[in-house]
């Protein structure tokens, strides 16, 4: 083998090794980011608000689901009581 051939082969080997290392790092970063997002997803505000409203009403309500939903939308959503309930839980309002 000639000296130039050995030098070219070594350069090619180093370049391909660096490319593989770079690709591996990118793959690891992408998979770790997606796993983190899945673990930290919380219920959205409307879901939390509806659960709080239902707990406050308890099982004592004799209203139908439609009537209860109307009451929730008319009197609870956006009210000071709803905001206080969120602050009591330590949740930020969006």
Secondary structure, 3 states (H helix, E strand, C coil): CCHHHHHHHHHHHHHHHHHHHHHHHHHHHHHHHHHHHHHCCCCCHHHHHHHHHHHHHHHHCCCCHHHHHHHHHHHHCCCHHHHHHHHHHCCCCC
